Every structure is written in C-alpha cells, then in structure tokens.
Amino acid sequence: KASDSPARKALPAKLPRDRRIMSPPETECPVCSGKLKPPGESISEQLDIINTAFRVIETVRPKLACSRCDGIVQAALPPKPIERSYASPALLARIIMAKFAEHLPLYRQAEIYARQGVELSRNTMGRRVDIMGEQLRPLYDELNHYVLMPGKVHADDTPVNVLDPGQGKTRTGRLWVYVRDDRNAGSTMPAAVWFSYSPDRKGIHPQRHLADYSGILQADAYAGYNTLYESGRVTEAACMAHARRKIHDVHVRHPTTVTTEALSRIGALYAIESEIRGSPAEERLTARKARSVPLMQSLYDWIQQQMCTLSRHSDTAKAFAYLLKQWDALNEYCRNGWVEIDNNLCENALRVVALGRRNYMFFGSDGGGDSAAVMYSLIGSCKLNGIEPEAWLRHVISVINTWPANRVKELLPWNVTLSVN
C-alpha cells in the first residue's frame, strides 16, 4: 500500500553517524537449525540532536629547565580573543549568533547556560559582545567600502528602541541598511549588506553614509535622500512595492473595482520581472522596454483617468497620488537593467531586526546599537552568500587579533574557505 505522506529527503551525508548494530538473538536458523551467515543488512535512520555542550580547553605549557644553568624555556601563551577572559572563539560566536541571528536576549541565554551548570551573566556577555564589535570593526568597514562602491545600492531604515541612560525609559534610534546585490541582473559579484546605527532619523545620517557614493540609490520616498539626488551624483530609483502596498492597504479595508484593477495592473509588471529574474542586465532592459514600458504608460493613463472621478480626499486617491508623485523614479527600472522594480532586497535584510526587536525589545545604549550594526552586517553578508555564519565567526574571531591590517579583505565571508567538521 502506498504511503499517504510525501517522500522524505535523505538525511545529509555530512552529518556524523552514530552506528548502532543490533544483531539478532538467534545463533542458528529458527526453521532448520542451519548455520547463519550475513547476506546483507538493513539500515534505518533517526535524526538526533545533541544539546550545547560546554567544555574547558586546558592549554598546558610545560616548563623545561636547563641542566647546566638556570635557564627555563616555555611555549608562548596563544593569543585570546579577549585578554583575561576565558571565552573561546566558539563561545563568543555562539553568544553573538544566539542574539543577532536567533533573536535570543542575553538574559535568556544566561538562563539556558545556567541550566547546563555554567554561570554567564547578562552583563558579562554584553561586554563581550561590545568588545567583539570593536575587534570585528575592520571587517565591518571593509563591508562598508564594498557595499557603497559606485553602481547601484538599496537603502532603507527601521526604528529601534534604545535605553536612555539615567532616565529609566527608552527613546527611538535608527538602523540604516544598505544592500549591494546584483544577482537578479546576472552578476556574479558577492552580495553584501551594511548596517549603521544612529540615535535619530535625521537626513544627515544617510547623507554622511553616501557622501562619496555615486550611482543608483533604490529607496523609499524619505526626504532625507533629496540632498543626494540634488547633487547629481546619485540617481533616484523608487520602490513599486511601497506604492503597491498603499493601494493594497486601501483594498483590504474597502475593496473596489478600481483598487482591484490597480493591483492587477501592477501584478502584470511583477510577472514580467519574475520571468527575467537572473538574466543579464542588457536582456532585462530589452524585455522591459518591449513589455513593461507600455504597461507602465497604460497604468499612468488609467490612474489619471481615475483621479478625475475620485474624491481627492479618498484613501484610493491618496494612494494613487503617492504613486504619481514617485512616477519618474518608479520608471528608473525601465531605463536601467541593473535596477529592480522594488526595494524588497532591503526589506528582506531588515526582517532580522524586526524579529530581534520583538524579543530583546531595546538596545542598552547607543554603543549597543553600534555593536548590533556590526553583527547584523557580518551575519547578513554571510547569509546572502550561503555561508554558515557561526562557523565563519568562530574562524574570524580566532585570528582577527593577529591578522595583518592590510589583508582584512581576505577575511570577508566570500573569501574564506571553512573546513568541514
């Protein structure tokens, strides 16, 4: 009888196997008492998990004394990630991953480790995270240079709560995110993400981040970017997802034939993008000129017709007005094959912040926001390139203190070959 359940994938061959042989109790054939011999075997598998196991690494350095004089020799103590700390690279990587990739607050980590017999205070772990943020900053700075090279970059920001020292309450800070990822246009360059923290949302922050940048900036309609566009160095590309979302929100509250058709027309544009995703930029541009440009012009004409009959105070008219105000920037993707139809690359990068915000609720200080920006940048760039972040962090933390400053690029996620354990 065929099973109703779908076929399961084989368990990964790279996982270690704990082989347990179960020999039958019979020593002779139960039917004829003949001699038994092995014609083969049956193997069944279960996926098991081993809890985090702490261990102590003892570094023993024997002293050797000279038999002729008072000289004593001894191997040098290997460098530690943090001086006068017993935290190994693996422990530091685990704390960082648990907080910034698995969204586990430090106080909950402390509770988990205490159940395993190890006392790690929340404050101690917080200090270690801040120290690692400083030690890993050269890599963070390299990501900054890489992401903001001339070309095309996506930008967005999100609010974060920050504890106001001495006030006993929180205030609103900001995490800015910049993404370089041209794989949808056939590029083979590694994708990367760079975060930056600021205590507020003033336009001076993205203006400072992008002071030396030239090229396409794909973002929402935040006014803080306008100075950059006015400079002539930066070309604005808007986000169709933002425009669509405003129409969709109206449609959810009060669906009409107008909102239905608007969403359908925008959906046709996205269908074209789905077909050409991953094609070279030149091919994408050719397809867009032939297929998307006529649809965009038709959408524009249709919206203008609707605006003649809609009340300007209606939610639908306001949603359409946003789209029309952004119209030229929304069309940039029809003029440049490297540009995307929307800014979803940034929205995807910010999801990790939203998940963390639900759990640890606030950063303890502005310094904590800076450390978070470093960790989100490093972990996010690993994920974009299919690299296991914790293994990469273990390696980098173990070598960063003695690594030559002029070779930091060699430690970027896509430049490191990690051994398979």
VOPAGU-2260 file (C-alpha; in pm, 1 decimal, decimal comma):
REM VOPAGU-2260
SITE   aa  ch    i         X         Y         Z
SITE  LYS   A    0       0,0       0,0       0,0
SITE  ALA   A    1     138,3     339,2     -99,1
SITE  SER   A    2     207,4     582,6     181,5
SITE  ASP   A    3      -6,0     896,6     202,0
SITE  SER   A    4     290,1    1100,7     326,8
SITE  PRO   A    5     527,3    1268,2      77,3
SITE  ALA   A    6     867,8    1109,8      19,5
SITE  ARG   A    7    1119,9    1234,5     274,0
SITE  LYS   A    8    1457,4    1371,3     174,8
SITE  ALA   A    9    1759,2    1167,2     274,7
SITE  LEU   A   10    1941,8    1299,2     579,5
SITE  PRO   A   11    2258,4    1495,2     487,4
SITE  ALA   A   12    2557,9    1269,4     429,8
SITE  LYS   A   13    2788,3    1521,3     602,8
SITE  LEU   A   14    2622,6    1463,5     941,1
SITE  PRO   A   15    2818,8    1231,1    1172,4
SITE  ARG   A   16    2669,1     885,0    1214,5
SITE  ASP   A   17    2641,4     702,0    1546,0
SITE  ARG   A   18    2629,7     344,5    1416,5
SITE  ARG   A   19    2448,5     104,2    1646,4
SITE  ILE   A   20    2445,4    -257,8    1533,5
SITE  MET   A   21    2155,0    -472,7    1652,3
SITE  SER   A   22    2236,6    -837,4    1584,6
SITE  PRO   A   23    1951,9   -1090,4    1601,3
SITE  PRO   A   24    1945,1   -1305,5    1916,1
SITE  GLU   A   25    1934,3   -1626,1    1710,9
SITE  THR   A   26    2262,6   -1813,4    1668,7
SITE  GLU   A   27    2116,5   -2067,5    1425,1
SITE  CYS   A   28    1827,1   -2079,9    1180,4
SITE  PRO   A   29    1499,6   -2095,4    1375,4
SITE  VAL   A   30    1348,0   -2302,4    1092,2
SITE  CYS   A   31    1606,0   -2573,7    1020,9
SITE  SER   A   32    1884,4   -2507,3    1275,8
SITE  GLY   A   33    2126,5   -2434,6     990,7
SITE  LYS   A   34    2431,6   -2208,8    1020,6
SITE  LEU   A   35    2359,3   -1836,8     981,5
SITE  LYS   A   36    2569,9   -1614,3     753,9
SITE  PRO   A   37    2536,0   -1238,3     676,8
SITE  PRO   A   38    2381,3   -1179,3     328,1
SITE  GLY   A   39    2336,7    -806,8     394,1
SITE  GLU   A   40    2188,0    -555,6     635,7
SITE  SER   A   41    1901,9    -309,9     673,0
SITE  ILE   A   42    1968,4      45,4     786,5
SITE  SER   A   43    1713,2     285,4     931,0
SITE  GLU   A   44    1795,3     638,4    1042,8
SITE  GLN   A   45    1670,5     881,3    1306,0
SITE  LEU   A   46    1770,4    1245,1    1323,6
SITE  ASP   A   47    1908,2    1316,7    1670,6
SITE  ILE   A   48    2022,9    1640,1    1834,4
SITE  ILE   A   49    2292,6    1699,4    2093,9
SITE  ASN   A   50    2242,6    1990,6    2333,0
SITE  THR   A   51    2505,0    2262,4    2355,0
SITE  ALA   A   52    2789,1    2106,1    2549,7
SITE  PHE   A   53    3037,9    2314,9    2741,5
SITE  ARG   A   54    3394,7    2200,5    2785,1
SITE  VAL   A   55    3711,8    2350,7    2925,9
SITE  ILE   A   56    4013,5    2376,3    2698,3
SITE  GLU   A   57    4327,6    2336,5    2907,3
SITE  THR   A   58    4635,8    2481,3    2742,8
SITE  VAL   A   59    4929,8    2310,0    2912,0
SITE  ARG   A   60    5274,4    2466,9    2862,5
SITE  PRO   A   61    5545,4    2251,5    3017,1
SITE  LYS   A   62    5848,4    2433,6    3153,0
SITE  LEU   A   63    6189,4    2298,9    3055,6
SITE  ALA   A   64    6488,2    2389,6    3272,5
SITE  CYS   A   65    6847,3    2384,9    3154,8
SITE  SER   A   66    7061,0    2122,0    3329,7
SITE  ARG   A   67    7368,3    2347,5    3316,4
SITE  CYS   A   68    7228,7    2689,9    3410,6
SITE  ASP   A   69    6915,2    2848,1    3548,9
SITE  GLY   A   70    6755,4    2899,1    3205,5
SITE  ILE   A   71    6391,6    2797,4    3161,3
SITE  VAL   A   72    6204,5    2776,3    2832,0
SITE  GLN   A   73    5831,0    2761,6    2779,3
SITE  ALA   A   74    5598,1    2798,2    2480,3
SITE  ALA   A   75    5426,8    3134,7    2446,4
SITE  LEU   A   76    5063,9    3153,3    2550,5
SITE  PRO   A   77    4847,1    3160,4    2237,1
SITE  PRO   A   78    4652,9    3484,7    2191,1
SITE  LYS   A   79    4299,6    3501,7    2328,1
SITE  PRO   A   80    4007,9    3677,4    2159,0
SITE  ILE   A   81    3965,2    3887,5    2474,8
SITE  GLU   A   82    4254,6    3929,6    2715,9
SITE  ARG   A   83    4196,5    3799,8    3069,4
SITE  SER   A   84    3876,8    3629,1    2957,0
SITE  TYR   A   85    3810,6    3256,4    2943,8
SITE  ALA   A   86    3570,5    3290,8    2648,0
SITE  SER   A   87    3681,8    3088,9    2345,9
SITE  PRO   A   88    3609,8    3189,9    1983,9
SITE  ALA   A   89    3336,3    2925,4    1971,8
SITE  LEU   A   90    3164,0    3059,3    2285,2
SITE  LEU   A   91    3178,4    3417,9    2161,0
SITE  ALA   A   92    3042,1    3314,0    1821,7
SITE  ARG   A   93    2756,9    3124,9    1990,6
SITE  ILE   A   94    2658,3    3424,8    2205,7
SITE  ILE   A   95    2662,6    3655,1    1901,6
SITE  MET   A   96    2464,3    3413,6    1684,3
SITE  ALA   A   97    2208,1    3345,1    1955,8
SITE  LYS   A   98    2135,2    3716,1    1994,3
SITE  PHE   A   99    2163,1    3854,5    1642,4
SITE  ALA   A  100    2062,8    3555,9    1428,2
SITE  GLU   A  101    1833,7    3361,3    1661,5
SITE  HIS   A  102    1694,3    3669,4    1840,9
SITE  LEU   A  103    1763,8    3531,6    2188,9
SITE  PRO   A  104    1813,5    3805,8    2451,2
SITE  LEU   A  105    2121,6    3780,5    2670,7
SITE  TYR   A  106    1918,0    3722,7    2987,5
SITE  ARG   A  107    1755,6    3418,5    2828,1
SITE  GLN   A  108    2093,4    3291,4    2714,8
SITE  ALA   A  109    2214,1    3326,1    3074,3
SITE  GLU   A  110    1919,6    3115,0    3193,6
SITE  ILE   A  111    1989,0    2844,4    2935,4
SITE  TYR   A  112    2359,1    2825,4    3020,3
SITE  ALA   A  113    2282,5    2818,9    3394,4
SITE  ARG   A  114    2070,5    2506,5    3343,6
SITE  GLN   A  115    2380,8    2347,9    3194,6
SITE  GLY   A  116    2586,5    2436,6    3500,4
SITE  VAL   A  117    2770,6    2741,1    3364,6
SITE  GLU   A  118    2717,4    3088,8    3508,3
SITE  LEU   A  119    2745,5    3356,2    3239,7
SITE  SER   A  120    2593,5    3684,0    3349,2
SITE  ARG   A  121    2399,6    3903,8    3112,8
SITE  ASN   A  122    2633,5    4197,5    3179,2
SITE  THR   A  123    2944,0    3990,4    3111,2
SITE  MET   A  124    2805,4    3865,2    2781,7
SITE  GLY   A  125    2702,2    4219,2    2688,1
SITE  ARG   A  126    3055,1    4349,0    2745,8
SITE  ARG   A  127    3197,8    4066,0    2537,1
SITE  VAL   A  128    2961,0    4141,4    2250,3
SITE  ASP   A  129    3066,1    4508,3    2259,2
SITE  ILE   A  130    3435,8    4412,8    2262,2
SITE  MET   A  131    3386,7    4180,3    1966,3
SITE  GLY   A  132    3201,6    4457,4    1786,7
SITE  GLU   A  133    3515,5    4670,1    1813,3
SITE  GLN   A  134    3752,0    4388,1    1718,2
SITE  LEU   A  135    3545,6    4298,9    1411,3
SITE  ARG   A  136    3506,8    4661,4    1303,7
SITE  PRO   A  137    3782,4    4639,4    1038,2
SITE  LEU   A  138    3569,3    4379,9     859,1
SITE  TYR   A  139    3262,5    4596,5     906,6
SITE  ASP   A  140    3449,1    4889,3     749,2
SITE  GLU   A  141    3552,1    4671,2     453,7
SITE  LEU   A  142    3187,5    4578,5     401,4
SITE  ASN   A  143    3103,9    4949,0     405,5
SITE  HIS   A  144    3354,1    5019,1     126,2
SITE  TYR   A  145    3234,4    4720,0     -75,0
SITE  VAL   A  146    2860,5    4784,1     -45,2
SITE  LEU   A  147    2890,2    5155,2    -126,0
SITE  MET   A  148    3109,8    5121,1    -432,9
SITE  PRO   A  149    2975,1    5312,6    -734,2
SITE  GLY   A  150    2693,1    5130,6    -909,0
SITE  LYS   A  151    2358,6    5052,0    -752,1
SITE  VAL   A  152    2270,7    5022,2    -385,7
SITE  HIS   A  153    1945,0    4965,3    -199,8
SITE  ALA   A  154    1870,8    5164,0     117,1
SITE  ASP   A  155    1612,4    5157,9     392,9
SITE  ASP   A  156    1584,6    5215,2     768,0
SITE  THR   A  157    1387,4    5092,2    1065,8
SITE  PRO   A  158    1322,2    5224,1    1418,2
SITE  VAL   A  159    1482,5    5061,0    1721,9
SITE  ASN   A  160    1429,1    5130,4    2090,6
SITE  VAL   A  161    1734,9    5243,0    2286,8
SITE  LEU   A  162    1761,1    5275,7    2663,5
SITE  ASP   A  163    1815,8    5635,4    2767,1
SITE  PRO   A  164    2089,8    5623,8    3036,9
SITE  GLY   A  165    1972,8    5756,7    3371,7
SITE  GLN   A  166    1618,3    5816,7    3250,6
SITE  GLY   A  167    1477,1    5467,8    3300,2
SITE  LYS   A  168    1295,4    5484,4    2967,8
SITE  THR   A  169    1364,5    5424,3    2601,4
SITE  ARG   A  170    1393,5    5655,7    2304,4
SITE  THR   A  171    1380,7    5579,1    1932,6
SITE  GLY   A  172    1704,2    5523,2    1744,3
SITE  ARG   A  173    1750,0    5405,7    1388,0
SITE  LEU   A  174    1918,8    5126,7    1198,1
SITE  TRP   A  175    2000,7    5211,3     837,8
SITE  VAL   A  176    2065,1    4930,6     592,1
SITE  TYR   A  177    2238,6    4930,5     254,3
SITE  VAL   A  178    2239,2    4626,2      26,7
SITE  ARG   A  179    2452,6    4550,4    -278,3
SITE  ASP   A  180    2305,8    4253,9    -462,4
SITE  ASP   A  181    2301,9    4244,2    -842,0
SITE  ARG   A  182    2246,3    3871,3    -882,0
SITE  ASN   A  183    1896,6    3931,8   -1023,1
SITE  ALA   A  184    2072,5    4104,2   -1314,1
SITE  GLY   A  185    2313,0    3815,1   -1372,6
SITE  SER   A  186    2606,1    3948,3   -1169,6
SITE  THR   A  187    2846,9    3701,2   -1010,2
SITE  MET   A  188    2980,3    3953,2    -757,9
SITE  PRO   A  189    2913,2    3857,6    -394,7
SITE  ALA   A  190    2610,7    4017,2    -234,2
SITE  ALA   A  191    2662,6    4208,8      89,5
SITE  VAL   A  192    2474,9    4415,9     344,2
SITE  TRP   A  193    2592,6    4702,3     564,5
SITE  PHE   A  194    2402,1    4840,8     864,5
SITE  SER   A  195    2462,3    5164,8    1050,3
SITE  TYR   A  196    2309,9    5286,0    1376,9
SITE  SER   A  197    2210,3    5643,9    1455,5
SITE  PRO   A  198    2032,6    5793,1    1759,0
SITE  ASP   A  199    1767,0    5958,2    1537,1
SITE  ARG   A  200    1632,8    5971,4    1178,9
SITE  LYS   A  201    1783,3    6298,8    1063,7
SITE  GLY   A  202    1875,9    6315,1     695,9
SITE  ILE   A  203    2236,7    6393,3     783,6
SITE  HIS   A  204    2295,1    6025,2     856,2
SITE  PRO   A  205    2227,3    5877,8     508,2
SITE  GLN   A  206    2388,9    6187,5     358,5
SITE  ARG   A  207    2703,8    6108,1     557,0
SITE  HIS   A  208    2688,4    5736,8     470,8
SITE  LEU   A  209    2656,6    5815,8      99,0
SITE  ALA   A  210    2883,4    6121,5      86,7
SITE  ASP   A  211    3126,8    5950,7    -154,5
SITE  TYR   A  212    2875,0    5730,2    -334,6
SITE  SER   A  213    2775,0    5773,6    -697,1
SITE  GLY   A  214    2519,0    5573,0    -889,7
SITE  ILE   A  215    2166,2    5444,1    -839,5
SITE  LEU   A  216    2003,2    5466,2    -496,5
SITE  GLN   A  217    1693,2    5249,0    -472,3
SITE  ALA   A  218    1490,9    5352,1    -169,5
SITE  ASP   A  219    1158,4    5481,0     -43,6
SITE  ALA   A  220    1048,1    5843,2     -66,9
SITE  TYR   A  221    1228,8    5957,2     250,1
SITE  ALA   A  222    1306,5    6328,8     217,2
SITE  GLY   A  223    1649,2    6285,2     375,9
SITE  TYR   A  224    1777,8    6142,8      46,6
SITE  ASN   A  225    1676,8    6450,4    -156,4
SITE  THR   A  226    2005,6    6632,4     -97,6
SITE  LEU   A  227    2185,9    6336,4    -252,3
SITE  TYR   A  228    1965,2    6342,4    -562,0
SITE  GLU   A  229    2011,5    6718,0    -598,3
SITE  SER   A  230    2390,1    6672,0    -605,1
SITE  GLY   A  231    2363,2    6495,7    -941,6
SITE  ARG   A  232    2589,5    6212,7    -826,1
SITE  VAL   A  233    2300,0    5990,7    -718,5
SITE  THR   A  234    2002,3    5884,0    -928,8
SITE  GLU   A  235    1677,1    5800,5    -753,3
SITE  ALA   A  236    1503,5    5468,2    -814,9
SITE  ALA   A  237    1176,7    5426,5    -627,5
SITE  CYS   A  238    1007,6    5118,6    -485,7
SITE  MET   A  239     696,6    4982,3    -657,6
SITE  ALA   A  240     630,7    4761,4    -354,2
SITE  HIS   A  241     576,5    5074,2    -141,1
SITE  ALA   A  242     335,4    5218,0    -396,8
SITE  ARG   A  243     153,1    4888,5    -431,2
SITE  ARG   A  244     127,8    4844,7     -54,7
SITE  LYS   A  245     -55,5    5175,7     -16,8
SITE  ILE   A  246    -313,4    5060,7    -272,6
SITE  HIS   A  247    -331,3    4714,2    -119,1
SITE  ASP   A  248    -396,1    4856,1     228,2
SITE  VAL   A  249    -692,2    5050,5      90,4
SITE  HIS   A  250    -812,7    4739,9     -93,3
SITE  VAL   A  251    -805,1    4531,7     225,0
SITE  ARG   A  252   -1015,3    4787,4     411,1
SITE  HIS   A  253   -1254,2    4866,1     127,7
SITE  PRO   A  254   -1210,9    4662,9    -193,9
SITE  THR   A  255   -1344,4    4823,6    -510,5
SITE  THR   A  256   -1318,8    4755,8    -881,9
SITE  VAL   A  257   -1068,7    5042,0    -901,8
SITE  THR   A  258    -830,7    4902,9    -638,6
SITE  THR   A  259    -872,2    4553,4    -785,9
SITE  GLU   A  260    -771,5    4670,5   -1132,2
SITE  ALA   A  261    -481,6    4877,0    -998,9
SITE  LEU   A  262    -338,1    4575,0    -819,2
SITE  SER   A  263    -390,6    4359,7   -1128,4
SITE  ARG   A  264    -203,5    4606,4   -1348,7
SITE  ILE   A  265      88,1    4621,8   -1106,1
SITE  GLY   A  266      81,8    4242,3   -1080,2
SITE  ALA   A  267     137,6    4218,2   -1456,4
SITE  LEU   A  268     456,9    4422,4   -1416,3
SITE  TYR   A  269     579,7    4186,4   -1144,2
SITE  ALA   A  270     503,0    3884,4   -1363,4
SITE  ILE   A  271     748,7    4015,5   -1622,5
SITE  GLU   A  272    1013,8    4062,1   -1353,1
SITE  SER   A  273     964,3    3705,2   -1237,3
SITE  GLU   A  274    1031,0    3579,6   -1590,7
SITE  ILE   A  275    1352,3    3776,0   -1644,6
SITE  ARG   A  276    1499,4    3742,6   -1294,1
SITE  GLY   A  277    1862,9    3632,9   -1319,8
SITE  SER   A  278    1901,4    3738,3   -1683,6
SITE  PRO   A  279    2183,4    3978,0   -1776,8
SITE  ALA   A  280    2105,4    4345,3   -1728,6
SITE  GLU   A  281    2104,3    4409,4   -2104,9
SITE  GLU   A  282    1843,6    4138,3   -2162,0
SITE  ARG   A  283    1631,8    4263,5   -1874,5
SITE  LEU   A  284    1635,4    4614,1   -2017,2
SITE  THR   A  285    1535,6    4490,4   -2363,0
SITE  ALA   A  286    1243,3    4294,4   -2218,2
SITE  ARG   A  287    1130,9    4587,8   -2007,3
SITE  LYS   A  288    1137,6    4830,1   -2298,7
SITE  ALA   A  289     929,2    4591,4   -2506,8
SITE  ARG   A  290     682,5    4479,0   -2239,6
SITE  SER   A  291     699,0    4686,3   -1919,4
SITE  VAL   A  292     716,1    5036,8   -2067,2
SITE  PRO   A  293     379,4    5003,4   -2247,2
SITE  LEU   A  294     220,7    4864,1   -1929,9
SITE  MET   A  295     362,7    5146,7   -1720,1
SITE  GLN   A  296     229,6    5407,2   -1964,0
SITE  SER   A  297    -109,6    5237,2   -1964,1
SITE  LEU   A  298    -109,4    5233,0   -1582,5
SITE  TYR   A  299     -26,4    5603,2   -1572,9
SITE  ASP   A  300    -301,9    5696,4   -1818,3
SITE  TRP   A  301    -555,4    5481,1   -1635,3
SITE  ILE   A  302    -472,2    5632,0   -1294,2
SITE  GLN   A  303    -501,6    5982,6   -1436,0
SITE  GLN   A  304    -849,6    5893,6   -1560,0
SITE  GLN   A  305    -946,8    5758,3   -1217,7
SITE  MET   A  306    -819,0    6070,0   -1043,1
SITE  CYS   A  307   -1069,8    6275,7   -1243,3
SITE  THR   A  308   -1359,7    6093,0   -1077,7
SITE  LEU   A  309   -1220,7    6010,3    -733,0
SITE  SER   A  310   -1257,5    6244,1    -438,9
SITE  ARG   A  311    -910,8    6382,0    -370,3
SITE  HIS   A  312    -970,1    6314,1      -1,1
SITE  SER   A  313   -1041,8    5943,7     -57,4
SITE  ASP   A  314    -787,7    5683,9      52,0
SITE  THR   A  315    -766,1    5549,0    -302,6
SITE  ALA   A  316    -685,6    5893,6    -442,6
SITE  LYS   A  317    -416,8    5943,3    -176,9
SITE  ALA   A  318    -259,5    5607,6    -265,6
SITE  PHE   A  319    -264,3    5697,5    -635,4
SITE  ALA   A  320    -120,6    6041,9    -559,5
SITE  TYR   A  321     179,9    5880,6    -389,5
SITE  LEU   A  322     241,5    5666,1    -697,0
SITE  LEU   A  323     212,2    5963,1    -933,6
SITE  LYS   A  324     446,0    6174,5    -720,9
SITE  GLN   A  325     706,8    5897,9    -747,6
SITE  TRP   A  326     635,4    5826,6   -1112,0
SITE  ASP   A  327     967,9    5925,9   -1267,3
SITE  ALA   A  328    1169,2    5737,7   -1002,9
SITE  LEU   A  329     938,1    5436,3   -1036,4
SITE  ASN   A  330    1024,1    5424,7   -1407,3
SITE  GLU   A  331    1400,7    5412,8   -1348,1
SITE  TYR   A  332    1395,0    5032,7   -1368,3
SITE  CYS   A  333    1261,2    5067,2   -1725,5
SITE  ARG   A  334    1569,8    5273,5   -1815,1
SITE  ASN   A  335    1838,2    5066,0   -1642,4
SITE  GLY   A  336    1861,0    4686,4   -1647,7
SITE  TRP   A  337    2053,4    4678,2   -1319,4
SITE  VAL   A  338    1771,6    4843,9   -1126,4
SITE  GLU   A  339    1498,7    4638,8    -957,3
SITE  ILE   A  340    1127,3    4708,1    -969,1
SITE  ASP   A  341    1124,9    4749,5    -591,1
SITE  ASN   A  342    1335,7    4772,8    -279,3
SITE  ASN   A  343    1247,8    4432,0    -138,0
SITE  LEU   A  344    1615,7    4338,1    -104,8
SITE  CYS   A  345    1639,4    4589,8     179,2
SITE  GLU   A  346    1308,9    4490,3     332,3
SITE  ASN   A  347    1431,8    4130,6     344,7
SITE  ALA   A  348    1754,4    4241,9     514,0
SITE  LEU   A  349    1557,4    4428,8     781,0
SITE  ARG   A  350    1342,8    4131,8     881,2
SITE  VAL   A  351    1611,3    4010,3    1119,2
SITE  VAL   A  352    1593,1    4343,4    1304,0
SITE  ALA   A  353    1215,2    4321,2    1333,2
SITE  LEU   A  354    1237,9    3969,7    1476,0
SITE  GLY   A  355    1503,8    4072,6    1726,1
SITE  ARG   A  356    1305,8    4380,0    1826,9
SITE  ARG   A  357    1014,7    4160,4    1936,6
SITE  ASN   A  358    1238,3    3962,5    2170,2
SITE  TYR   A  359    1504,0    4185,3    2322,8
SITE  MET   A  360    1291,5    4500,0    2279,7
SITE  PHE   A  361    1570,7    4760,1    2311,6
SITE  PHE   A  362    1943,4    4825,2    2288,9
SITE  GLY   A  363    2107,9    4911,0    2619,9
SITE  SER   A  364    2288,0    5216,1    2479,7
SITE  ASP   A  365    2398,2    5386,5    2160,3
SITE  GLY   A  366    2709,4    5169,4    2181,9
SITE  GLY   A  367    2485,4    4864,5    2182,8
SITE  GLY   A  368    2324,8    4994,5    1863,9
SITE  ASP   A  369    2667,9    5028,3    1703,4
SITE  SER   A  370    2758,2    4671,1    1803,1
SITE  ALA   A  371    2428,9    4545,9    1661,0
SITE  ALA   A  372    2502,6    4719,0    1329,6
SITE  VAL   A  373    2838,2    4539,7    1310,1
SITE  MET   A  374    2690,9    4197,7    1386,8
SITE  TYR   A  375    2389,2    4234,3    1157,6
SITE  SER   A  376    2625,0    4336,9     875,2
SITE  LEU   A  377    2859,7    4041,6     917,6
SITE  ILE   A  378    2593,1    3777,4     974,8
SITE  GLY   A  379    2369,0    3914,8     699,8
SITE  SER   A  380    2651,8    3912,7     445,6
SITE  CYS   A  381    2730,4    3551,1     534,1
SITE  LYS   A  382    2368,3    3452,5     478,9
SITE  LEU   A  383    2347,6    3633,1     144,7
SITE  ASN   A  384    2638,2    3419,2      21,9
SITE  GLY   A  385    2520,8    3087,0     162,8
SITE  ILE   A  386    2797,1    3079,1     425,9
SITE  GLU   A  387    2729,1    2935,8     771,3
SITE  PRO   A  388    2770,0    3247,0     990,1
SITE  GLU   A  389    2865,7    3076,0    1314,7
SITE  ALA   A  390    3146,0    2874,4    1156,1
SITE  TRP   A  391    3274,0    3189,6     986,2
SITE  LEU   A  392    3258,7    3387,2    1311,9
SITE  ARG   A  393    3449,2    3115,5    1500,2
SITE  HIS   A  394    3726,9    3131,2    1243,6
SITE  VAL   A  395    3745,8    3509,7    1220,8
SITE  ILE   A  396    3734,0    3564,9    1597,5
SITE  SER   A  397    4021,6    3318,6    1639,3
SITE  VAL   A  398    4251,4    3509,0    1400,5
SITE  ILE   A  399    4139,7    3874,0    1389,6
SITE  ASN   A  400    4366,9    3997,5    1672,5
SITE  THR   A  401    4684,3    3892,7    1492,2
SITE  TRP   A  402    4563,8    3938,2    1134,4
SITE  PRO   A  403    4757,8    4192,8     922,4
SITE  ALA   A  404    4558,6    4512,5     876,4
SITE  ASN   A  405    4639,5    4526,1     504,1
SITE  ARG   A  406    4486,2    4181,5     446,0
SITE  VAL   A  407    4147,6    4224,4     614,1
SITE  LYS   A  408    3965,6    4172,6     282,0
SITE  GLU   A  409    4082,6    3811,8     290,2
SITE  LEU   A  410    3852,9    3753,8     589,4
SITE  LEU   A  411    3533,7    3872,8     418,8
SITE  PRO   A  412    3281,1    3587,7     413,1
SITE  TRP   A  413    3316,7    3504,3      43,3
SITE  ASN   A  414    3697,7    3498,3      65,5
SITE  VAL   A  415    3721,7    3243,4     348,2
SITE  THR   A  416    3731,4    2868,4     291,8
SITE  LEU   A  417    3594,3    2697,6     600,6
SITE  SER   A  418    3691,8    2343,2     689,3
SITE  VAL   A  419    3406,1    2093,4     708,0
SITE  ASN   A  420    3386,3    1941,6    1055,0
